[in-house]
Amino acid sequence: MLSKTGHIVGSLNSNKEQLAFLRLLNLLLKLGLILFGIELFDLTRPPNELSYVLFLEAVYVAFCYRYRFQCINTPSILLITLIVDILFWSTWLFYTGGATNAFVSLLLLPVAIGAVTLPRWAPWILTFLSTSLYTLMMLTMPENRIRHHGMDMSSHYLGMWFNFVISALVLTITVGYIAKRVRQKNAQLSYLREAQLRQEKLLALGTVSAQMAHQMATPLSTLRLLVDELVEDGTAKDIEPEMQQALTRCETTLADLRLATESIRQQKAYPQKVDKLVSNLHEQVQLLMPETELTIEIDTLAAYPAVNADTSLLPALLALIENGARASLENIQKAQVTLSVTSGDSGQLCFNIRDFGKGMNAKELSELGNNVVTNPKGMGIGVLLSHASFERLGGQLSLSRHNQGGTIASVMLPANYDE
């Protein structure tokens, strides 16, 4: 994981260095053409005032190199710098031949960079600006440049202008579309890599859990025999109900774990009505967490459809409620949780579980449910397992802060209206 992160950061740093180097190369190219290429490329000898522009550009290149990280990471700043690049190129072109300059096509360079790196609307601004400046240079072209050595070059320069416009449009439309698809693919690949890492962690947790469950079966059977002997002897009357309750809960949990493992292995899923699911959830909270005050709010439309469920759905929701109750108890000394079920967009149902705790910061919210976290209160394994259960059922878990305090765990599950 660290190697992949380091590779991504190294790639971003490389792009920043390349863009800064490209601006420096552009400046050196302009200086070199003025000093050594005026006769070779039939350029107009620029006035002395252009030296002030080149000095400002040198300051600008140094500034962009100094703040290259901010420039490329912020789309609006990157767009502004590319606009400035076009203005500097246009100024240099205007004083060295304008539309007759053989290097006028370099105005396409900022357009190409914008098409690859910026949102799809931004390259249109660069295309409009560069085309407008090129058109202005066409309209202000000196007569002696149009008639070169007695030949009328107007049709040639018009063809260059038309070719420039077509090239700019192709870059803006085609390259922008391809860049968008590449970004989407990269985002999908990144999500799949994170999902694969999460599945690997869950597989390791599942293997350990299965081993521990297998090892617990024998001690539980032994404890059951010992408790039965104590009950027969009448020596544990005071603590016998608590011992029976604890053992029953352990045995029930172990049996549920076996059933859940078998159900997941066979990929058994069944539709369950939302009202029935909420009712079962409320019963389990009263049975396993009697000190928790669970407030249920359910929309009328959300009560009728069903969701695809398996044996892991109910424990996953219970884990979120248990975490919320613990957070509320630590903050307001009361295990209070609110569950609301609403109809979401695209035929989905949203289960919102809100606690009344102190809330979490943005970093904790982004990591919890996706990775094993380091925290004195736990490692977030319950939320991680719940997230995996929802994903397996086609759902999604997201965590956010409530505007009045606390955290909201939102579970989106596909609705099944056929049942």
C-alpha positions in Angstrom: 0.0 0.0 0.0 2.8 2.4 0.9 4.7 1.6 -2.3 1.5 2.4 -4.4 1.0 5.6 -2.6 4.6 6.6 -3.0 4.3 5.8 -6.7 1.3 8.1 -7.1 2.9 10.9 -5.2 6.1 10.5 -7.3 4.0 10.7 -10.5 2.3 13.9 -9.4 5.6 15.5 -8.5 7.0 14.5 -11.9 4.1 16.2 -13.7 4.7 19.4 -11.7 8.4 19.3 -12.6 7.6 18.7 -16.3 5.2 21.6 -16.5 7.6 24.0 -14.9 10.4 22.7 -17.1 8.2 23.2 -20.2 7.6 26.9 -19.3 11.4 27.4 -18.9 11.9 25.7 -22.3 9.4 28.0 -23.9 11.2 31.0 -22.6 14.6 29.8 -23.8 13.1 29.0 -27.2 11.8 32.6 -27.6 15.2 34.0 -26.6 17.1 31.6 -28.9 14.9 32.5 -31.9 15.4 36.2 -31.3 19.1 35.9 -30.9 19.9 33.3 -33.6 16.8 32.5 -35.7 15.5 35.7 -37.1 17.1 35.3 -40.5 16.8 31.6 -40.6 13.0 31.6 -40.0 12.3 35.0 -41.6 11.0 36.5 -38.3 10.3 40.2 -37.8 13.0 41.8 -35.7 11.3 42.7 -32.5 11.4 46.1 -30.8 13.4 46.7 -27.6 10.1 46.9 -25.7 9.8 43.1 -26.0 12.8 42.7 -23.7 10.6 44.0 -20.8 8.0 41.4 -21.7 10.5 38.7 -21.7 11.8 39.9 -18.3 8.3 39.7 -16.9 7.9 36.2 -18.3 11.2 35.1 -16.7 9.8 36.4 -13.3 6.6 34.5 -14.1 8.4 31.3 -14.9 10.4 31.5 -11.6 7.1 32.2 -9.7 5.4 29.2 -11.3 8.4 27.0 -10.4 8.4 28.2 -6.8 4.7 27.5 -6.4 4.3 24.7 -8.9 2.5 22.4 -6.3 -0.3 24.9 -5.8 -0.5 25.7 -9.5 -1.1 22.2 -10.7 -3.2 21.0 -7.8 -5.8 23.8 -8.1 -7.7 23.7 -11.4 -8.6 27.4 -11.3 -5.0 28.5 -10.7 -3.8 26.1 -13.4 -6.3 27.7 -15.8 -5.1 31.2 -15.0 -1.5 30.2 -15.6 -2.3 28.6 -18.9 -4.1 31.8 -19.9 -1.0 33.8 -19.0 1.1 31.4 -21.1 -1.2 32.1 -24.1 -0.8 35.9 -23.5 3.0 35.7 -23.3 3.1 33.5 -26.5 0.8 35.9 -28.3 2.8 38.9 -27.3 6.0 37.4 -28.5 4.3 36.2 -31.8 2.8 39.7 -32.4 6.2 41.4 -32.3 8.0 38.7 -34.3 5.8 38.4 -37.3 2.3 37.7 -35.9 0.3 35.2 -38.0 3.2 34.9 -40.4 5.4 33.4 -37.7 6.2 29.8 -38.3 5.9 29.0 -34.6 2.3 30.3 -34.3 1.1 26.7 -33.8 2.7 26.7 -30.4 -0.4 28.5 -29.2 -1.9 25.1 -29.2 0.4 23.9 -26.4 -1.6 25.5 -23.5 -4.8 24.2 -25.1 -3.5 20.7 -25.2 -2.3 20.9 -21.5 -5.7 22.2 -20.5 -7.5 19.5 -22.4 -5.6 16.8 -20.5 -5.5 18.3 -17.0 -8.6 20.6 -16.6 -12.4 19.9 -16.5 -14.1 19.8 -19.9 -15.3 23.3 -19.8 -11.9 24.9 -19.1 -10.2 24.0 -22.5 -13.0 25.9 -24.3 -11.8 29.1 -22.7 -8.3 28.5 -23.8 -9.4 27.6 -27.3 -11.5 30.7 -27.6 -8.7 32.9 -26.3 -6.0 31.5 -28.5 -8.2 31.5 -31.6 -9.2 35.1 -30.9 -5.6 36.2 -30.6 -4.6 34.4 -33.7 -7.5 36.0 -35.6 -6.5 39.4 -34.3 -3.0 38.8 -35.6 -4.4 37.8 -38.9 -6.4 41.1 -39.1 -3.4 43.2 -38.2 -1.0 41.5 -40.5 1.3 44.1 -42.3 0.8 44.3 -46.1 4.5 43.7 -46.7 4.2 40.3 -44.9 1.2 39.2 -47.0 3.1 39.8 -50.2 6.4 37.9 -49.8 8.9 38.2 -52.6 6.2 39.4 -55.0 3.9 36.4 -54.1 0.4 36.8 -52.6 0.6 34.6 -49.4 -2.9 35.6 -48.1 -4.4 32.2 -49.0 -1.5 30.4 -47.4 -1.9 32.3 -44.1 -5.7 31.8 -44.2 -5.1 28.1 -44.6 -2.8 28.2 -41.6 -5.4 30.0 -39.5 -8.1 27.5 -40.6 -5.8 24.6 -39.7 -5.1 26.1 -36.3 -8.8 26.4 -35.6 -9.5 22.8 -36.6 -6.5 21.6 -34.5 -7.7 23.6 -31.4 -11.2 22.1 -31.8 -9.9 18.6 -32.1 -7.7 19.0 -29.0 -10.6 20.5 -27.0 -13.2 17.9 -28.0 -11.2 14.7 -28.7 -8.3 14.9 -26.3 -10.6 16.3 -23.6 -13.0 13.4 -24.0 -10.1 10.9 -23.9 -8.6 12.5 -20.8 -12.0 12.4 -19.1 -12.3 8.7 -19.9 -8.8 8.0 -18.6 -9.5 9.9 -15.4 -12.7 7.8 -14.9 -10.7 4.6 -15.5 -8.0 5.7 -13.1 -10.7 6.4 -10.5 -12.3 3.0 -11.0 -8.9 1.3 -10.8 -8.1 3.2 -7.6 -11.5 2.1 -6.1 -10.9 -1.5 -7.2 -7.4 -1.5 -5.6 -8.8 -0.1 -2.4 -11.6 -2.7 -2.5 -9.1 -5.5 -3.1 -7.0 -4.4 -0.2 -10.1 -4.2 2.0 -11.2 -7.7 0.8 -7.7 -9.1 1.7 -8.0 -7.6 5.2 -11.5 -9.1 5.5 -10.3 -12.5 4.4 -7.6 -12.4 7.0 -10.1 -11.3 9.7 -12.5 -14.0 8.5 -9.9 -16.7 8.7 -8.9 -15.7 12.2 -12.6 -15.5 13.3 -13.3 -18.9 11.9 -10.3 -20.3 13.8 -11.3 -18.6 17.0 -14.9 -19.7 16.7 -13.8 -23.3 16.2 -11.6 -23.0 19.3 -14.4 -21.5 21.4 -16.8 -24.4 20.8 -15.1 -26.8 23.1 -14.7 -24.4 26.1 -18.3 -23.3 25.8 -19.4 -26.9 25.9 -17.3 -27.5 29.0 -18.7 -24.3 30.7 -22.2 -25.5 29.9 -21.6 -28.8 31.7 -20.0 -27.1 34.7 -23.0 -24.6 35.0 -25.5 -27.5 34.8 -23.6 -29.3 37.5 -23.6 -26.2 39.7 -27.3 -25.8 39.2 -28.0 -29.4 40.2 -25.9 -29.0 43.3 -27.7 -25.7 44.1 -24.4 -23.9 44.9 -24.8 -21.1 42.3 -28.4 -19.9 42.8 -27.4 -16.3 43.0 -25.4 -16.1 39.9 -27.1 -18.9 37.9 -29.4 -16.6 35.8 -26.6 -14.4 34.8 -24.3 -17.3 33.9 -27.1 -18.9 31.9 -27.8 -15.7 30.0 -24.2 -15.2 29.2 -23.7 -18.7 28.0 -26.9 -18.7 26.0 -25.8 -15.5 24.3 -22.3 -17.0 23.5 -23.9 -20.2 22.1 -26.4 -18.2 20.1 -23.7 -16.0 18.6 -21.6 -19.0 17.7 -24.5 -20.7 16.0 -25.4 -17.5 14.1 -21.8 -17.3 13.0 -21.9 -20.8 11.6 -25.2 -20.0 9.8 -23.8 -16.7 8.5 -20.6 -18.4 7.2 -22.6 -21.1 5.4 -25.0 -18.5 3.9 -22.2 -16.3 2.7 -20.3 -19.3 1.3 -23.4 -20.4 -0.7 -24.2 -16.7 -1.6 -27.8 -17.1 -0.3 -29.7 -13.8 -0.5 -33.5 -13.3 0.0 -35.8 -10.3 -0.2 -36.9 -8.9 3.2 -39.6 -6.3 3.8 -38.3 -3.1 5.3 -40.8 -3.0 8.0 -40.0 -6.6 9.0 -36.3 -5.8 8.9 -36.7 -2.8 11.2 -38.9 -4.8 13.5 -36.3 -7.5 13.8 -33.6 -4.9 14.3 -35.6 -3.3 17.2 -36.1 -6.7 18.8 -32.4 -7.5 18.6 -31.5 -4.1 20.2 -34.0 -4.7 23.1 -32.6 -8.2 23.6 -28.9 -7.6 23.2 -28.6 -3.9 24.2 -31.6 -3.2 26.6 -30.0 0.0 27.8 -30.0 1.5 24.4 -32.9 3.9 23.5 -33.6 3.4 19.8 -35.9 5.9 18.1 -37.2 4.7 14.8 -38.5 7.0 12.0 -39.7 5.4 8.8 -41.3 7.0 5.8 -44.5 5.5 4.5 -43.1 4.9 1.1 -40.0 3.2 2.5 -42.0 0.6 4.5 -43.4 -1.2 1.6 -40.5 -2.3 -0.6 -38.0 -5.0 0.3 -34.2 -5.2 0.3 -31.9 -8.1 -0.6 -30.7 -9.5 2.6 -28.6 -12.3 4.0 -27.6 -13.4 7.5 -25.0 -10.6 7.7 -27.3 -7.6 7.1 -28.9 -7.6 10.6 -25.6 -7.9 12.5 -24.1 -5.2 10.3 -26.8 -2.7 11.2 -26.6 -3.8 14.8 -22.9 -3.0 14.8 -23.5 0.5 13.6 -26.2 1.0 16.3 -23.9 -0.4 19.0 -21.2 2.1 18.0 -23.7 4.9 18.0 -25.0 4.0 21.4 -21.5 3.8 22.8 -20.6 7.3 21.4 -23.8 8.8 22.8 -23.2 7.2 26.2 -19.7 8.8 26.4 -21.0 12.2 25.4 -24.4 12.6 27.0 -24.4 9.7 29.4 -27.3 8.2 27.6 -27.2 5.4 25.0 -29.5 7.2 22.5 -29.6 6.4 18.8 -32.0 7.5 16.0 -32.7 5.2 13.0 -34.6 6.8 10.1 -35.5 5.0 6.8 -36.2 7.1 3.8 -36.6 6.5 0.1 -33.5 7.6 -1.8 -32.7 8.3 -5.4 -32.4 5.7 -8.2 -34.7 3.2 -6.4 -32.6 3.0 -3.2 -33.5 3.0 0.4 -31.4 5.0 2.9 -31.0 3.8 6.5 -29.6 6.7 8.6 -28.2 5.8 12.0 -27.4 8.9 14.0 -25.6 9.1 17.3 -25.3 11.9 19.8 -21.6 11.7 20.4 -18.8 14.2 20.0 -18.4 13.4 16.3 -15.3 12.6 14.3 -13.0 14.7 12.2 -12.8 14.4 8.4 -9.8 12.1 8.4 -11.4 9.6 10.8 -14.6 9.7 8.8 -12.7 8.9 5.5 -10.8 6.0 7.0 -13.4 4.4 9.2 -15.1 1.6 7.3 -12.3 1.4 4.7 -9.3 0.6 6.8 -8.3 -0.8 10.2 -7.8 2.4 12.2 -5.7 3.0 15.3 -7.8 4.4 18.1 -7.9 3.9 21.9 -11.6 3.1 21.6 -11.1 0.3 19.0 -9.8 -0.4 15.5 -13.1 0.1 13.6 -13.3 -3.6 12.6 -17.0 -3.7 13.2 -17.6 -0.8 10.8 -15.2 -2.4 8.3 -17.1 -5.7 8.4 -20.5 -3.8 8.1 -19.2 -1.9 5.1 -18.2 -5.2 3.4 -21.6 -6.7 4.2 -23.4 -3.8 2.6 -21.2 -3.8 -0.5 -21.9 -7.5 -1.0 -25.6 -6.8 -1.0 -25.1 -4.0 -3.6 -25.3 -1.2 -1.0 -22.9 1.4 0.3 -22.0 2.9 3.7 -21.0 6.5 4.2 -20.2 8.5 7.3 -20.7 12.2 7.9 -21.0 14.7 10.7 -24.5 15.9 11.8 -24.9 19.7 11.9 -26.2 19.5 15.5 -23.4 17.2 16.6 -22.7 13.5 16.4 -22.2 11.2 13.4 -24.6 9.9 10.8 -24.0 6.4 9.3 -25.9 6.3 6.0 -26.6 2.9 4.5 -27.9 2.9 0.9 -29.5 -0.4 -0.2 -31.2 -1.2 -3.5 -35.0 -1.4 -3.1 -36.8 -4.4 -4.4 -40.4 -3.5 -5.3 -41.3 -6.9 -6.8 -41.9 -8.4 -3.4 
